[in-house]
Structure formats: C-alpha cells, structure tokens
C-alpha cells in the first residue's frame, strides 16, 4: 500500500498525529490498530462465539423479572382461595374452644353447688348472732338511763350537787337520815312524789312561750300557794329534760321523819 493509503486507513480508524510518520512506521501503526480492533471484537463475543458476561447478566435480569411477575399474579389470586380455608380454620378453633369450655362450665356449676351448703351453714350462724344483737339493745337503753340519772353539772352549779348523794335508780338508798340527795331519774322522782301525794306543777306567770315555767310540786299542806298550777307528768319531765335540770331532795329528816324538802336546780344556777 502507498503512504497515502496507509494514512487514510489510519484516519478512518481515528488515529491522529501520523502526518510526520514514514511508511514503515505507518505500517506498524496500522497493524497495531487492526490488532486492537480484532481483540475488541473477540472480547465482545467471547470464545467460540459464546455470548459475553454482559449478555448473560441481561438475560438473568429478564428471567428474574419474569419470575417476580408470575409470583405477584399468584399472590393476587391466592387471597380468594385462602379465605375459605381461613374461615374453616376459624370454625374449627371455635368448635375446639366450645368443647374445652364445656368442662369448665361443669366445674363452675359443681363449685356453686358446693357453695350452697356453706351458705346454708352460715344462715344458722346469722340466726344465732341475732339474739346477741337483741341482747346488746338493752345495754344501749341502760346507757341512756344512766345518762338520764346522772346529774347535770354546769360551770356555775351550786355546791349542793357536789355534796349530795347521787341516786340513779330505785335500788339506791340514802346513806343516813337527813342526807341531801340529787337525781335526774324519772322513776325515782315519781316514787318520791307519790309517797307524799305530790302532783307535778308549775308556778303561774313563769310560763315561757306556752311551755311550763318554774317546775315544782303541789304537796298538800306544804308550801301551798294560789300560784301553783298542776300539769301532767309528760309536760313536767319534758321541761325537766329540756332544761337539763337536777332535783335536789330529802327522803327523811335527821330525826327520821319524812321530809318534803326539794328544789329543782339548773346547772347554770338559774331557778328551775
């Protein structure tokens, strides 16, 4: 080949800087260029015409994509098929749970049956406890009676209360004749009044808003007065308790004769 042909061949292959080369150098450059081209062709096709690694990777990618598409289609259709199976499994689970619950209910029923005798046994215990409560009720009444019998003490009570013998029930007796006594017990007061023929009374003109005023007794032949007005025992004791009065009295004089001495005293030193 001529020098011009060699240069044109090299230019077509994109080789530059060949204008100053001579023919031998041009031949060597062209040979190297052609050998490089043939080597690149061999690498692209692989030995014995086999496809290169790049082609293999592309084919593998396509196969993987196809498999994913197929699996997606199967998963899309699987819920419809899985629903009946899931329902059947749920029904089986419910049936099993019902069977297991049956013995538990039977055990609970037997436990209730066993508890019934225990309740029946507890009923007599409650019945026995009722009399005890009934017995406790009189004790409460006794405490109220004690409160009624005890004299009321105020900040200005007279010394006579402190020096008088306390009488709280009909069983209490004076220590000696002429002893000064004090009480708030209704039965003791009524016994003392009946023994003297005394009637509950108030002093006319001392009434307060329609209620009895000063409390006293109408004893025949003792402290008789036109101002004494007899009232009922209910009115007398209602006023006596409302004002928390004390009755200071005597059963006998020092010589043993019956004494009619009495007076009602307010704990605040006011007239009864």
C-alpha positions as CSV (number, residue, x, y, z in Angstrom):
1,X,0.0,0.0,0.0
2,X,1.1,3.5,-0.6
3,X,1.8,6.0,2.1
4,X,-1.3,8.0,1.3
5,X,-3.4,4.8,1.6
6,X,-1.9,4.0,4.9
7,X,-2.6,7.4,6.2
8,X,-6.2,7.4,5.0
9,X,-6.7,3.9,6.7
10,X,-5.3,5.3,10.0
11,X,-7.5,8.4,9.8
12,X,-10.6,6.4,9.3
13,X,-9.8,4.4,12.4
14,X,-9.4,7.7,14.3
15,X,-5.6,7.7,14.7
16,X,-4.1,11.2,14.7
17,X,-0.5,12.6,14.5
18,X,0.5,10.5,11.6
19,X,1.5,13.2,9.0
20,X,5.2,13.1,10.0
21,X,5.5,9.3,10.0
22,X,7.2,7.4,7.3
23,X,5.8,4.3,5.5
24,X,7.4,1.7,7.9
25,X,6.1,3.5,10.9
26,X,2.7,3.9,9.2
27,X,2.6,0.2,8.5
28,X,3.4,-0.7,12.2
29,X,0.8,1.8,13.5
30,X,-1.9,0.4,11.2
31,X,-1.0,-3.2,12.2
32,X,-1.3,-2.3,15.9
33,X,-4.6,-0.6,15.3
34,X,-6.1,-3.5,13.4
35,X,-4.9,-6.0,16.0
36,X,-6.6,-3.8,18.7
37,X,-9.8,-3.9,16.7
38,X,-9.7,-7.7,16.3
39,X,-9.1,-8.1,20.1
40,X,-12.0,-5.9,21.0
41,X,-14.3,-8.0,18.7
42,X,-13.1,-11.2,20.4
43,X,-13.8,-9.8,23.9
44,X,-17.3,-8.7,22.9
45,X,-18.4,-12.1,21.5
46,X,-16.4,-14.4,23.8
47,X,-14.5,-17.5,22.9
48,X,-16.1,-19.9,20.4
49,X,-18.8,-17.3,19.7
50,X,-20.3,-17.6,23.2
51,X,-22.3,-14.5,24.5
52,X,-20.3,-12.3,26.8
53,X,-20.9,-11.8,30.5
54,X,-22.8,-8.7,29.9
55,X,-25.3,-10.5,27.7
56,X,-25.6,-13.2,30.4
57,X,-26.4,-10.7,33.2
58,X,-29.1,-9.1,31.0
59,X,-30.8,-12.4,30.4
60,X,-30.6,-13.3,34.1
61,X,-32.3,-10.0,34.9
62,X,-35.1,-10.6,32.5
63,X,-35.7,-14.1,33.9
64,X,-35.8,-12.7,37.5
65,X,-38.3,-10.1,36.4
66,X,-40.5,-12.7,34.8
67,X,-40.4,-14.8,37.9
68,X,-41.4,-11.9,40.1
69,X,-44.4,-11.1,37.8
70,X,-45.6,-14.7,38.0
71,X,-45.3,-14.8,41.8
72,X,-47.2,-11.5,42.0
73,X,-50.0,-12.9,39.9
74,X,-50.2,-15.9,42.1
75,X,-50.3,-13.9,45.3
76,X,-53.1,-11.7,43.8
77,X,-55.2,-14.8,43.2
78,X,-54.3,-16.6,46.5
79,X,-56.5,-14.5,49.0
80,X,-59.6,-15.6,47.2
81,X,-58.5,-19.2,47.7
82,X,-57.2,-18.6,51.2
83,X,-60.4,-17.1,52.5
84,X,-62.5,-20.3,52.7
85,X,-59.5,-22.1,54.3
86,X,-59.2,-19.4,56.9
87,X,-62.9,-19.5,57.6
88,X,-62.8,-23.2,58.0
89,X,-59.8,-22.9,60.4
90,X,-61.7,-20.3,62.5
91,X,-64.7,-22.5,62.7
92,X,-62.6,-25.4,63.9
93,X,-60.9,-23.2,66.5
94,X,-64.3,-22.1,67.8
95,X,-65.6,-25.7,68.0
96,X,-62.5,-26.7,69.9
97,X,-62.9,-23.7,72.3
98,X,-66.5,-24.7,72.9
99,X,-65.6,-28.2,73.7
100,X,-62.9,-27.0,76.2
101,X,-65.3,-24.5,77.7
102,X,-67.9,-27.2,78.5
103,X,-65.9,-28.9,81.2
104,X,-65.0,-25.5,82.7
105,X,-68.7,-24.7,83.0
106,X,-69.4,-28.1,84.5
107,X,-66.7,-27.4,87.1
108,X,-68.1,-23.9,87.9
109,X,-71.6,-25.5,88.4
110,X,-70.2,-28.0,90.8
111,X,-68.4,-25.3,92.7
112,X,-71.7,-23.3,93.1
113,X,-73.4,-26.5,94.3
114,X,-70.7,-26.9,96.9
115,X,-71.0,-23.3,98.0
116,X,-74.8,-23.7,98.6
117,X,-74.3,-25.9,101.7
118,X,-71.8,-23.4,103.0
119,X,-74.4,-20.6,102.7
120,X,-76.9,-22.9,104.4
121,X,-74.5,-23.4,107.3
122,X,-73.9,-19.6,107.5
123,X,-77.6,-19.0,107.9
124,X,-77.8,-20.6,111.4
125,X,-74.8,-18.6,112.4
126,X,-76.6,-15.4,111.4
127,X,-79.7,-16.6,113.3
128,X,-77.5,-17.1,116.4
129,X,-76.0,-13.7,116.0
130,X,-79.4,-12.1,116.0
131,X,-80.1,-12.8,119.7
132,X,-76.7,-11.4,120.6
133,X,-77.7,-8.1,118.8
134,X,-81.1,-8.2,120.6
135,X,-79.2,-8.5,123.9
136,X,-77.0,-5.6,123.0
137,X,-80.1,-3.3,122.6
138,X,-81.0,-3.3,126.3
139,X,-77.4,-2.3,127.0
140,X,-77.9,0.8,124.9
141,X,-81.1,1.6,126.8
142,X,-79.2,1.1,130.1
143,X,-76.6,3.7,129.0
144,X,-79.3,6.2,128.2
145,X,-80.9,5.5,131.6
146,X,-77.5,6.2,133.2
147,X,-77.2,9.5,131.3
148,X,-80.7,10.4,132.5
149,X,-79.9,9.5,136.1
150,X,-76.6,11.4,136.3
151,X,-76.9,15.0,137.5
152,X,-76.0,17.7,135.0
153,X,-73.1,19.8,136.0
154,X,-72.6,23.3,134.6
155,X,-69.8,25.8,135.1
156,X,-71.8,27.6,137.8
157,X,-73.5,24.6,139.5
158,X,-74.1,25.1,143.3
159,X,-72.0,23.2,145.8
160,X,-75.1,21.3,146.9
161,X,-74.8,18.9,143.9
162,X,-71.2,18.0,144.8
163,X,-72.1,17.4,148.5
164,X,-75.3,15.5,147.7
165,X,-75.6,11.7,147.4
166,X,-76.2,10.6,143.8
167,X,-79.4,8.5,143.3
168,X,-79.5,6.8,139.9
169,X,-82.1,4.0,140.4
170,X,-84.9,2.8,142.7
171,X,-82.4,0.5,144.3
172,X,-80.3,3.3,145.7
173,X,-81.0,4.2,149.3
174,X,-79.8,7.3,151.3
175,X,-76.7,6.7,153.4
176,X,-78.3,8.2,156.5
177,X,-81.4,10.1,157.6
178,X,-81.2,13.8,156.6
179,X,-78.8,13.1,153.7
180,X,-79.1,15.5,150.8
181,X,-79.9,13.6,147.6
182,X,-79.6,14.5,143.9
183,X,-81.1,12.7,140.8
184,X,-82.4,13.0,137.3
185,X,-84.1,9.6,137.2
186,X,-87.8,9.9,136.4
187,X,-88.8,6.8,138.3
188,X,-87.0,7.9,141.5
189,X,-88.7,11.4,141.2
190,X,-92.2,9.8,140.7
191,X,-91.8,7.5,143.7
192,X,-90.8,10.3,145.9
193,X,-93.8,12.4,144.8
194,X,-96.3,9.5,145.2
195,X,-95.1,8.9,148.7
196,X,-96.1,12.5,149.6
197,X,-99.2,12.8,147.5
198,X,-97.4,15.4,145.4
199,X,-98.6,16.4,142.0
200,X,-96.4,17.8,139.2
201,X,-96.9,21.6,138.9
202,X,-95.5,24.9,137.7
203,X,-95.7,28.5,139.0
204,X,-98.3,30.5,137.2
205,X,-96.9,33.6,135.4
206,X,-93.5,31.9,134.7
207,X,-94.6,30.2,131.6
208,X,-92.3,30.6,128.5
209,X,-93.9,30.6,125.1
210,X,-96.7,28.3,126.2
211,X,-94.4,25.9,128.0
212,X,-94.3,25.4,131.8
213,X,-92.1,27.8,133.7
214,X,-90.6,27.1,137.1
215,X,-91.2,23.4,138.0
216,X,-92.5,22.5,141.4
217,X,-94.8,20.0,143.2
218,X,-98.2,20.6,144.7
219,X,-97.9,18.9,148.1
220,X,-101.0,19.1,150.4
221,X,-100.2,21.1,153.5
222,X,-96.7,22.1,152.2
223,X,-95.9,25.4,150.5
224,X,-99.5,25.9,149.5
225,X,-100.0,28.9,147.1
226,X,-102.6,30.1,144.7
227,X,-99.9,30.5,142.0
228,X,-99.2,26.7,141.9
229,X,-100.8,25.2,138.7
230,X,-100.8,21.4,138.3
231,X,-99.5,20.0,134.9
232,X,-99.1,16.5,133.6
233,X,-96.0,14.3,134.2
234,X,-95.3,14.3,130.5
235,X,-95.1,18.1,130.4
236,X,-93.1,18.2,133.7
237,X,-90.5,15.7,132.6
238,X,-90.3,17.2,129.0
239,X,-89.4,20.6,130.5
240,X,-87.1,19.0,133.2
241,X,-85.1,17.1,130.5
242,X,-85.1,20.0,128.0
243,X,-83.5,22.3,130.6
244,X,-81.3,19.5,131.9
245,X,-82.4,20.2,135.5
246,X,-81.4,18.4,138.7
247,X,-83.7,17.5,141.6
248,X,-82.2,18.0,145.0
249,X,-84.4,16.5,147.7
250,X,-84.5,14.6,151.0
251,X,-86.2,11.3,151.9
252,X,-86.0,11.8,155.7
253,X,-85.1,14.5,158.2
254,X,-82.3,13.8,160.7
255,X,-84.8,12.6,163.3
256,X,-86.2,10.1,160.8
257,X,-89.4,11.8,160.0
258,X,-90.5,12.1,156.3
259,X,-89.0,15.2,154.6
260,X,-90.8,17.2,151.9
261,X,-87.7,19.3,151.1
262,X,-87.0,19.6,147.3
263,X,-85.8,22.1,144.8
264,X,-85.0,21.9,141.1
265,X,-81.7,23.4,140.1
266,X,-80.4,24.5,136.7
267,X,-76.7,23.7,136.1
268,X,-76.2,27.4,135.3
269,X,-77.6,28.4,138.7
270,X,-80.9,29.6,137.4
271,X,-84.2,28.9,139.1
272,X,-85.9,25.7,137.9
